[in-house]
Amino acid sequence: MESNVFNRTTTNAELISASQYNLAIGIVLCWGFLVNWLIVVNVDPFALLRSVSIWVLLIGYIASCFFGVYLFNSSDKPLVSFIGYNFVVVPFGLIVNIVVSQYDRAIVSDAIRITAGVTIIMMILGSLFPNFFKKIVGALTVALLAVIVIELIQVYFLGIHHDWIDWAVAATRLAICLRGTR
């Protein structure tokens, strides 16, 4: 099935400004972080794995994601698309929770909160200065790719890891995501 969502070039609805667009994208991202944080804090992955077959969990995950993608591809109504987004985000949070359960919950919760905080800051800046982010998106993309290559070289060939690089990558990636598309 070809996705019409990403190929849309016209609408009958009133267009929103780049600032409103960036705000809406930021709010949806923050909602996803909140849902994932609630799952990490409140769902015991070991109890989940004991109560449900791993095959049921994986098939349910895949089915839910496909259903979510179907919903946001087949509807031009924002509420239906948002429900579809949740059918992808919530199961993803459950799978992430199982994977990160080997780490301290406080560290995982902190990482989610920090990422959400950076997202909120970038959402505010992207809403206040959408034209600035449109102008720098190319430079940010090149910077992101360069930082990823540098970090890979440092970690795998030199055995060095700098925490500040993680912050730079997160901030750059969010700035690219929150740039206006108009």
N, C-alpha and C positions, 0 to 999 in steps of 0.2 A: 504494500500500500504506500503510495507516494504521499509525503507529508505536505499538506497545503499551508500549515502554520508558518513555516519558514520561507515560503514562496509568496506570501501575500504582499501585494504592492498597492492595493486600494482598499478602501473601507467606506461604508456608508455612515459610520459613526463619526462623531466629532473627534478630531485628533487632539491628543494631549501634548503638552510642551515637553521638551527634553528634560526639564527639571522634574516634572511630574512623572515622567517615564523612569528616570533614575531613582526617584523616591519609591515608586511602586516596585521596581526590581529589588531595591534594598530591603523593603519590607518583606517581600516574599523570601528573600535569602535569610533574613533574620528569623522568620517563621520556621524555616527549615532547620536552622541552627537550634532554635528553641525546642522543636520536636525531638531532634536528635539528642540534645542535652537531657531532656526529660526521660528519654529511653535509656540512656547510659546510667542516669542516676537511679531510676526506679525499676528497671527490668533486670532480673538476675539471669544472665545468659545460660548458666549451668542448669537452673531450674527449667528454663525454656527448652534446652536441649534434652533434658530428661523427660519432659512431658510431651514432646512432639518428635516424631521421627525426623531425622535430618533430611530425608527425601521429601517428606511433606513440607518441611520448612523451605527447602530449595525450590520445589515446584510451586509452592504458594508465592514465594518471592518473585520468581520469573513471571508467573501468571499475573500477579498484582502489577508488576512493572509494565507488562504488555497492555494490561487494561488501562493503566494510567496514561500511557502513551497514546492509546486509542482514544481516550477521552479528550485529551488536549489537542489531538490532531483532527478529531471529527467535529469539534464545536468551535464556534466563534464567540461563545459566551464566556466572559472572564471567570464566572463562578464555576462553570463546568471544567474549564481548563485548570483552575486552582484545585478542584477536587482531584483531577487527574494527576496533578503535580504531587498531591499528598499520597496517591496510590504508588508513587515512585519513592518519595522521600521517607515515608514511615517504614516500609520494609527494608530500605537501604539502611536506615538507622538501626534496625534489629540486627542486620548482618554485620554492620560496623561494630555494634556492641559486642557481638560474639568474638570478632577479631581482636578488638582492643581490650577484651576482658583480661588478657594476660598482663596488662599494665595497671598501675595504680589508678583507681577511679578518680582520685583528686587531680592527677596529672591530665587525664583525659578530659575531665570537666573544665579544668583550667584552659586547655587548648581550645575547647569549644567556645568558652566565654571570651577568650582573647580574640579568636577569629571573628566572633560576633561583634566584639567591640571595634575591631578594625573595619568591619563591614559597615557598622553604624557611622563611623567617622567618614568613610569613603562615600557612603550614601548621602550624608549631609553635604559634603564637599561637591559631589557629583550633581546634587540638586541645586546648590548655590552657584556653581560654576560649570555648567554643562559644556559650554563652548571651549573652555580650557581643556577639558578631558578629550573632546573631539580632536583638538589640535595635537595632543601629545600621544594619542593611542599608538601610532606607529613606533615612536621612540620607546614607549613602554613595552611594546611587544618585543622589540629587539633586546631591550634591557632584560626582560624576563628570560628570554632564550639564552642570553649570554650568562646570566647568573646561574641558570640550570646547568649549562655546560661547565662553568667554572666549579660549581659545587660537586658535580660528578667527578671531575678530574681530581679535585682536592680529596674527596672521600675515598675513591677507589684506587688512585695512584699514589697519593701523598699521605694518606691516612690522617688528614686534617678535616675538622668540621667546625665551622664558625656559626654560632647561634644567630648572629645578626643577619646572616644570609637568609634564614627562614623567614625572618620579619620582612626583609626586602622583597622576597618572592611573594609573600602573602599580600603585602601592600600593592605591589605592581600588578599582580593578578586581579585583585579587586578593582583597581583603577581601570584596568582594561574592561572588566565586566560592566562597570558602572558608567562607562562613557556613553553618551547619548548616541542614538542611531539616526537621528534626524538631521 
